[in-house]
Amino acid sequence: MKEAQIPQDLAVAPRTSIWKELKDVIMGTEADYTQIRLKKAIFLLAVPMILELVMESTFAVVDIYFVSRLGASAVATVGLTETYLFLLYSIAMGLSMAITATIARRVGEKNREDAAVSAIQSIFLGLLASIPFALAGIFYAKELLSLMGADQWSIDHGYRYTRWMLGGNVVIVLLFVINAIFRGAGDAAIAMRILWISNGLNIILCPLLIFGWGPLPSLGIEGAAIATTLGRGIGVLTQLWLLFKGGKHIGIKLSQVRWHFKIMAGIFRTSLGGIGQMVIAMTSWIFLMRILAEVGSEAVAGSTIAMRIMMFTMMPAWGMSNAAATLVGQNLGAGNPDRAESAVWKTGFYNMIFLVCVSIVYFFFNRALMQIFTQDERVIAVGAEWLRILSFSYFVYGWWMVSTSAFNGSGDTRTPTLINLVFFWLIQIPLSYFLAIQLDLEQTGVFWGVFVSETSVGIFTVWLFSRGSWKRAKV
């Protein structure tokens, strides 16, 4: 008689110390994420992804802190340049979704050769995507700033920042792309350490190059851009070295560095959905800001600060969602769709618990959080109201983030794009405008419009995920 099979998640595994677990998080592990216990797999993938995102958020705060000492025009230059970079981020993040799904599927199939070839084609795609932005930044930096309504100081002096950031944008794109390769392969610890290196260098170099120190000249706002480019450039060189050296789950050889149009075209087609998702999300935010601008500058300021608070506190939730994408891709590649689905439900539950805790903080301490950034009572009241209203939707939001990542991780980037198009452009924007302007509810109308649309999209996405069509996605 055959010995009874014990389900993987119920099998008794030897206990390991917390220090061993933390070492695996920092240094990485050769564990097969299609075989080990799901709780451990989620932990080993999510924690480094969370730390990676927290580091990125810290860098953004530190960077603007030093630039702000150069005056309002310098800060405005950074903000106007980031308007163009947002489009670049949309492309880079959309590519990253497709790359993570493709690499995860090949690794799950135990096909390291095709995983390596797909990684190379992904890097080629990233290089191609960066060329238009580089040309625009190098030759038309002043014109781009003028188009956005920059003041004379920004055009005469700040253009150097724009030229460096857009002209050297290839390091931004490749940092996204190659870290997506590592995450898809299951080497999340490598992606985390790369961000530590690049952003750590940037934080050190930023004040040195802006203000000067010893033999280093004071370069002003141009120094901030050079620091960012150098820090990220060294991060990209480290990524490439580790890829050719070979990570715990993926490595490439010089003999594999060649064009493979069919694979590249497949990744590009998959990425269109991801790019669409990011463009829809970012443009909908622009429309909301335009509606809030009709209400007044305090409404814009309060909403902007509240949004920064939300983005920072949601980094752990994004990390868990990214872990779900990797687990879905690898387990589908291994021919185990039930385990892929189980990974999503488990991760979604953990995400919900975390975001419910965050929502409790938002509900009871919204004013205290706003007072960290401003003492303007009107701005505090606006931001506190948004945090309180959106805290009601976080119960659903955690599930929405993970289920969307599951679609993307499976390679089905088209479905979340269509969902976002309907709920953000056709529901959120018109509803927010109607409540805020037509019913004269001002910023409160915008906040309730966002609450209704994002709660609805969360419920609908989870329902659609439960139907299982994503299990048949091809990459």
Backbone hydrogen bonds, N-H to C=O, Kabsch-Sander energy under -0.5 kcal/mol:
donor,donor_aa,acceptor,acceptor_aa,energy
10,L,7,P,-1.3
11,A,7,P,-1.1
11,A,8,Q,-0.7
13,A,11,A,-0.7
21,E,17,S,-2.0
22,L,18,I,-2.5
23,K,19,W,-2.1
24,D,20,K,-2.1
25,V,21,E,-1.8
26,I,22,L,-2.2
27,M,23,K,-3.2
28,G,24,D,-1.6
33,Y,31,A,-0.8
35,Q,32,D,-2.1
36,I,32,D,-2.3
41,A,37,R,-2.5
42,I,38,L,-3.0
43,F,39,K,-2.0
44,L,40,K,-2.9
45,L,41,A,-1.7
46,A,42,I,-3.2
47,V,43,F,-1.9
49,M,45,L,-1.2
50,I,46,A,-2.7
51,L,47,V,-2.5
52,E,48,P,-2.1
53,L,49,M,-2.0
54,V,50,I,-2.5
55,M,51,L,-2.0
56,E,52,E,-1.8
57,S,53,L,-2.2
58,T,54,V,-2.4
59,F,55,M,-2.3
60,A,56,E,-1.8
61,V,57,S,-1.8
62,V,58,T,-2.6
63,D,59,F,-2.9
64,I,60,A,-1.7
65,Y,61,V,-1.4
66,F,62,V,-1.8
67,V,63,D,-2.0
68,S,64,I,-2.1
69,R,66,F,-1.1
70,L,67,V,-2.3
71,G,68,S,-1.1
75,V,71,G,-1.7
76,A,72,A,-2.6
77,T,73,S,-2.1
78,V,74,A,-1.9
79,G,75,V,-2.5
80,L,76,A,-2.8
81,T,77,T,-2.4
82,E,78,V,-2.2
83,T,79,G,-0.9
84,Y,80,L,-0.8
84,Y,81,T,-0.7
85,L,81,T,-1.9
86,F,82,E,-2.3
87,L,83,T,-0.7
87,L,84,Y,-0.5
88,L,84,Y,-1.3
89,Y,85,L,-3.3
90,S,86,F,-2.2
91,I,87,L,-1.9
92,A,88,L,-2.9
93,M,89,Y,-3.2
94,G,90,S,-2.2
95,L,91,I,-2.6
96,S,92,A,-2.0
97,M,93,M,-1.9
98,A,94,G,-1.6
99,I,95,L,-2.7
100,T,96,S,-2.8
101,A,97,M,-2.0
102,T,98,A,-2.4
103,I,99,I,-2.9
104,A,100,T,-2.4
105,R,101,A,-2.0
106,R,102,T,-2.1
107,V,103,I,-2.6
108,G,104,A,-2.6
109,E,105,R,-1.6
110,K,107,V,-1.6
111,N,106,R,-2.7
112,R,110,K,-0.8
115,A,111,N,-1.9
116,A,112,R,-2.3
117,V,113,E,-2.2
118,S,114,D,-2.6
119,A,115,A,-2.0
120,I,116,A,-2.0
121,Q,117,V,-2.2
122,S,118,S,-1.9
123,I,119,A,-1.8
124,F,120,I,-2.1
125,L,121,Q,-2.3
126,G,122,S,-2.2
127,L,123,I,-2.2
128,L,124,F,-2.3
129,A,125,L,-2.5
130,S,126,G,-1.4
131,I,127,L,-0.8
131,I,128,L,-0.7
133,F,129,A,-0.5
134,A,130,S,-2.2
135,L,131,I,-2.4
136,A,132,P,-2.2
137,G,133,F,-2.4
138,I,134,A,-2.5
139,F,135,L,-2.1
140,Y,136,A,-2.2
141,A,137,G,-0.6
144,L,140,Y,-2.4
145,L,141,A,-1.9
146,S,142,K,-2.6
147,L,143,E,-2.3
148,M,144,L,-1.0
149,G,146,S,-1.7
150,A,145,L,-2.1
155,I,151,D,-1.8
156,D,152,Q,-2.7
157,H,153,W,-3.1
158,G,153,W,-1.4
159,Y,154,S,-0.9
160,R,157,H,-1.2
161,Y,158,G,-1.1
162,T,158,G,-1.5
163,R,159,Y,-2.8
164,W,160,R,-2.1
165,M,161,Y,-2.7
166,L,162,T,-2.7
167,G,162,T,-0.5
167,G,163,R,-2.1
168,G,164,W,-2.1
169,N,166,L,-1.4
171,V,168,G,-1.6
172,I,169,N,-0.7
173,V,169,N,-2.2
174,L,170,V,-2.6
175,L,171,V,-1.6
176,F,172,I,-1.8
177,V,173,V,-2.7
178,I,174,L,-2.9
179,N,175,L,-1.5
180,A,176,F,-1.8
181,I,177,V,-1.6
182,F,178,I,-2.2
183,R,179,N,-2.7
184,G,180,A,-2.5
185,A,181,I,-1.9
186,G,182,F,-1.0
186,G,183,R,-0.7
187,D,182,F,-2.6
188,A,186,G,-0.9
190,I,187,D,-0.6
191,A,187,D,-1.5
192,M,188,A,-2.1
193,R,189,A,-2.3
194,I,190,I,-2.4
195,L,191,A,-1.7
196,W,192,M,-1.9
197,I,193,R,-2.3
198,S,194,I,-2.8
199,N,195,L,-2.3
200,G,196,W,-1.9
201,L,197,I,-2.3
202,N,198,S,-1.8
203,I,199,N,-2.5
204,I,200,G,-1.7
205,L,201,L,-3.1
206,C,202,N,-2.5
208,L,204,I,-0.9
209,L,205,L,-2.8
210,I,206,C,-2.2
211,F,207,P,-2.1
212,G,208,L,-1.3
213,W,216,L,-1.2
216,L,213,W,-2.3
219,L,209,L,-2.5
219,L,217,P,-0.8
220,G,210,I,-2.0
222,E,219,L,-1.1
223,G,220,G,-0.9
224,A,220,G,-0.8
225,A,221,I,-1.3
226,I,222,E,-2.3
227,A,223,G,-2.5
228,T,224,A,-2.0
229,T,225,A,-2.6
230,L,226,I,-2.9
231,G,227,A,-2.7
232,R,228,T,-2.5
233,G,229,T,-2.4
234,I,230,L,-2.6
235,G,231,G,-1.6
236,V,232,R,-2.3
237,L,233,G,-2.3
238,T,234,I,-2.1
239,Q,235,G,-2.2
240,L,236,V,-2.6
241,W,237,L,-2.2
242,L,238,T,-2.4
243,L,239,Q,-2.4
244,F,240,L,-2.4
245,K,241,W,-2.2
246,G,242,L,-2.2
247,G,250,I,-3.5
252,I,243,L,-2.3
256,Q,253,K,-1.6
257,V,254,L,-1.5
258,R,256,Q,-1.5
264,M,260,H,-2.4
265,A,261,F,-3.0
266,G,262,K,-1.9
267,I,263,I,-2.2
268,F,264,M,-2.5
269,R,265,A,-2.6
270,T,266,G,-2.1
271,S,267,I,-2.2
272,L,268,F,-1.2
273,G,269,R,-0.6
273,G,270,T,-0.7
274,G,270,T,-0.9
275,I,271,S,-3.0
276,G,272,L,-2.4
277,Q,273,G,-2.3
278,M,274,G,-2.0
279,V,275,I,-2.6
280,I,276,G,-2.6
281,A,277,Q,-2.3
282,M,278,M,-2.6
283,T,279,V,-2.7
284,S,280,I,-2.1
285,W,281,A,-1.5
286,I,282,M,-1.7
287,F,283,T,-2.2
288,L,284,S,-2.1
289,M,285,W,-2.4
290,R,286,I,-2.0
291,I,287,F,-2.1
292,L,288,L,-2.5
293,A,289,M,-2.1
294,E,290,R,-0.9
294,E,291,I,-0.7
295,V,291,I,-0.7
295,V,292,L,-0.8
296,G,292,L,-1.9
300,V,296,G,-1.5
301,A,297,S,-2.8
302,G,298,E,-2.8
303,S,299,A,-2.0
304,T,300,V,-2.5
305,I,301,A,-2.3
306,A,302,G,-2.3
307,M,303,S,-2.4
308,R,304,T,-2.0
309,I,305,I,-2.2
310,M,306,A,-2.5
311,M,307,M,-2.7
312,F,308,R,-2.1
313,T,309,I,-2.4
314,M,310,M,-1.4
315,M,312,F,-1.2
318,W,314,M,-2.2
319,G,315,M,-2.4
320,M,316,P,-2.1
321,S,317,A,-2.0
322,N,318,W,-2.6
323,A,319,G,-1.8
324,A,320,M,-1.8
325,A,321,S,-1.7
326,T,322,N,-1.8
327,L,323,A,-2.3
328,V,324,A,-2.5
329,G,325,A,-2.3
330,Q,326,T,-2.6
331,N,327,L,-2.2
332,L,328,V,-2.2
333,G,329,G,-2.0
334,A,330,Q,-1.7
335,G,332,L,-1.4
336,N,331,N,-3.1
340,A,336,N,-1.7
341,E,337,P,-2.4
342,S,338,D,-2.4
343,A,339,R,-2.2
344,V,340,A,-1.5
345,W,341,E,-2.2
346,K,342,S,-2.4
347,T,343,A,-2.5
348,G,344,V,-2.9
349,F,345,W,-1.9
350,Y,346,K,-2.1
351,N,347,T,-2.6
352,M,348,G,-2.5
353,I,349,F,-2.3
354,F,350,Y,-2.2
355,L,351,N,-2.6
356,V,352,M,-2.4
357,C,353,I,-1.8
358,V,354,F,-1.9
359,S,355,L,-2.6
360,I,356,V,-1.8
361,V,357,C,-1.6
362,Y,358,V,-2.5
363,F,359,S,-2.4
364,F,360,I,-2.1
365,F,361,V,-2.7
366,N,362,Y,-0.6
369,L,365,F,-2.2
370,M,366,N,-1.9
371,Q,367,R,-2.3
372,I,368,A,-0.6
372,I,369,L,-0.9
373,F,370,M,-1.6
374,T,370,M,-1.5
377,E,375,Q,-0.6
380,I,376,D,-2.7
381,A,377,E,-2.4
382,V,378,R,-2.0
383,G,379,V,-2.5
384,A,380,I,-2.8
385,E,381,A,-1.9
386,W,382,V,-1.9
387,L,383,G,-2.3
388,R,384,A,-2.2
389,I,385,E,-2.6
390,L,386,W,-2.7
391,S,387,L,-1.1
392,F,388,R,-0.5
392,F,389,I,-1.3
393,S,390,L,-1.3
394,Y,390,L,-0.6
394,Y,391,S,-0.6
396,V,393,S,-0.9
397,Y,393,S,-2.3
398,G,394,Y,-1.7
399,W,396,V,-0.5
400,W,396,V,-2.2
401,M,397,Y,-2.5
402,V,398,G,-1.5
403,S,399,W,-2.7
404,T,400,W,-2.5
405,S,401,M,-1.9
406,A,402,V,-1.9
407,F,403,S,-2.0
408,N,404,T,-2.3
409,G,405,S,-3.1
410,S,406,A,-1.6
411,G,407,F,-0.6
411,G,408,N,-1.0
412,D,407,F,-1.8
413,T,411,G,-1.4
417,T,413,T,-1.1
418,L,414,R,-2.2
419,I,415,T,-2.3
420,N,416,P,-2.7
421,L,417,T,-2.3
422,V,418,L,-2.0
423,F,419,I,-2.7
424,F,420,N,-2.7
425,W,420,N,-0.8
425,W,421,L,-0.9
426,L,421,L,-1.2
426,L,422,V,-0.6
427,I,422,V,-0.6
428,Q,423,F,-2.2
429,I,424,F,-2.1
431,L,427,I,-2.4
432,S,428,Q,-2.5
433,Y,429,I,-2.3
434,F,430,P,-2.5
435,L,431,L,-2.6
436,A,432,S,-2.6
437,I,433,Y,-2.8
438,Q,433,Y,-1.2
439,L,434,F,-2.3
441,L,435,L,-2.2
442,E,436,A,-1.9
444,T,441,L,-1.2
445,G,442,E,-1.0
446,V,442,E,-1.2
447,F,443,Q,-2.4
448,W,444,T,-2.3
449,G,445,G,-2.1
450,V,446,V,-2.4
451,F,447,F,-2.3
452,V,448,W,-2.6
453,S,449,G,-2.1
454,E,450,V,-2.7
455,T,451,F,-2.1
456,S,452,V,-2.1
457,V,453,S,-2.6
458,G,454,E,-1.6
459,I,455,T,-2.2
460,F,456,S,-2.5
461,T,457,V,-2.4
462,V,458,G,-2.1
463,W,459,I,-2.1
464,L,460,F,-2.5
465,F,461,T,-2.5
466,S,462,V,-2.2
467,R,463,W,-0.7
467,R,464,L,-0.8
468,G,465,F,-1.7
469,S,464,L,-0.5
471,K,468,G,-1.4
472,R,469,S,-1.8
473,A,470,W,-1.6
